[in-house]
Every structure is written in structure tokens, then in C-alpha cells.
Amino acid sequence: MKHLLSAGELDLAEALTILDTAETMRDTNKRSIRKLPALAGRTIAIMFFEDSTRTRLSFEAAAKRLSADVLNFSAKGSSLSKGESLKDTAQTLAAMGAEAFVMRHSASGAAHRLAHSGWIDAPVINGGDGTHQHPTQALLDAFTMRRHLVGADRLGQDLAGKKIVIVGDILHSRVARSNLDLLTTLGAEVTLVAPPTLLPVGIEGWNATIRYSLDEAIEDGPDGIMMLRVQHERMTGAGGGFFPSPEEYHRLYGLNMERMNRLPDHTILLHPGPMNRGLEISAEAADQDRSVVLEQVENGVYIRMAVLYLTLANEAAA
């Protein structure tokens, strides 16, 4: 694995290797000293051209737990405001010793551009690009699902036959696209639920069941339900014309306790964060016992440790 740009590029064996390696990384959490020397002396550049809290801090924590040095670049207050290009920024960080690049960018395809530009000779990990892909988010979601839905004997196991429902702003969601790619590879059955205005053109060609009613999707008895954040920043106004009002959206597509109580007892609730409480999910539903949202955040560190380790280990062996 030279780069990690898209969840769809992973085959089953590669996906399971990352998930199983993350299980090993998770075991370090039981130790009094949680650091591993695996990447000591290596330098990782974390380049974020788009705001983030969870993903940026998670990658930074992952790199440091592997004993790597971190070059943290944020677009705000940087030389980008002086007109510096992506090429110059990447080459500057490479000149400072960066051996791998984690990048988040508002433009779809930006990570692919950096990886195949010839500007740098180093692995690139996509930390989210526009509305396109967010592969490590899909991996941490699948890791969380597998821990709850497969059981103790999960090493080497996929999610075959598991029913996962993804609800909300599919149109603007790189999380939905990445999860669909990875969950399909892992054998899960995916249902996407949204109003027609929040579904992309051509979705009928996607490998998923499409529903316009959350209540109907709940009746199917899913094993996991993921509520997507309504991405106001990619819209105009309160709903940008994508839905009549926040109240109407919550009434039809929000997860509240009444809907939560109709789900099977084993169903887990996921959310990529940050949550719009009272919009895609009620505060009560977000905080109840079957919510694994904070576990997703924790598991993100282990997945990113696995990805950094496997990427740099392969790069060193090449």
C-alpha cells in the first residue's frame, strides 16, 4: 500500500490487514506506557487545508504513539495566504524531512493530485478531500462495527451479511461514499436514506439500496445505523433549499428515542461527528447506551496508527 487515497481502492485482504493491525494497536492502550517505537526517527507531515478537530488530532496522536516526529501544517495563518501553492508547501515539508503526508483538502481529488504529481516521493494518506473520500473514517467505522457485531473471534473476519443504514446528507458526504465502498468490500448490505434533494445524481448506479423513508429503513432491522451530519457549510442558508426547515428535516429524517426504540436491541448507533443535536439526531438518542460515537473517536487513533505503520513499513521495505 503505497498510498491510501480511497476506500474503494482497498481489496478485502488489504482492508482486513488494516483492521487486524488496528486490533494490535488497540492492545497498546492497556499498557502503562502507550507508545511504540515502530516509527521512531520517521517524520510525518500533517497538512490540513480544511478545518478539522477529530481527524487532525487523531492522526497526530497516532503518529506520536508510534514515536514518529510530526510536522503540523494548517492553512490558516500559513504562507498560503501569501500565495504559496500546494506544490511549494509539500516540497517545503519534504525538504524538512517529511517521509509521509496526511492531507485534508476542500477540493475533491486533491490527495490523488499530490500523490501522483511527481512533486514529492512519499506516501500520501487522504484525510478527506471535498465530497469525495475519507478512507480512514470508513476504516474506523468498520473497525467499530466489527468489534460490536462480529464478536471476540473477529480477527480476519469481515462484515458479511450485516445490514448497515446510512442516513442523511448523502449528497455532500465523503463519509457515506467511503463507507459504502469499504462496507461493500467487507460484505455488508448498505441502505442509504435521504430526501431526494440530498442524494447525488446517478445514485441508482451505486451498490446500495436507496430509501426515502427512515421509518421504512428501521423496519428492516439494521445491525448498525449511521446518522450523517447535515453539512450546512456546503449549503446556502439554513437548508440551502435542500429541505424546507430544520424542524421538518428532524421530523422526517432525525433519529429520536421513539425511532431508536423500534430498532433491534443489538443495533448500534454511529455518527462521524460533529453532531448537530436536534437536527439529524436528538440529544437523548445521541447519549444513550447504544451510541458508539466516542468509541469511533477512540478507534480512529488505532486505525490511523495501523495505516501509518503499514504505509511507512511498506515504503521502507520497497
KAGIUR-V610265 format. One record per helix or strand of 3 or more residues. SS is the DSSP state (2 for helix, 1 for strand). FROM is the first residue (numbers start at 1). TO is the last residue. Records with the same first field share a line. If there is no record, write none. Layout:
# KAGIUR-V610265
SS=FROM-TO ; FROM-TO
This chain:
# KAGIUR-V610265
2=7-9 ; 12-30 ; 54-65 ; 79-82 ; 86-95 ; 110-115 ; 135-149 ; 174-185 ; 196-198 ; 203-205 ; 214-219 ; 232-234 ; 246-253 ; 257-260 ; 283-286 ; 293-317
1=43-48 ; 69-74 ; 100-105 ; 123-129 ; 163-167 ; 189-193 ; 209-211 ; 224-227 ; 268-270
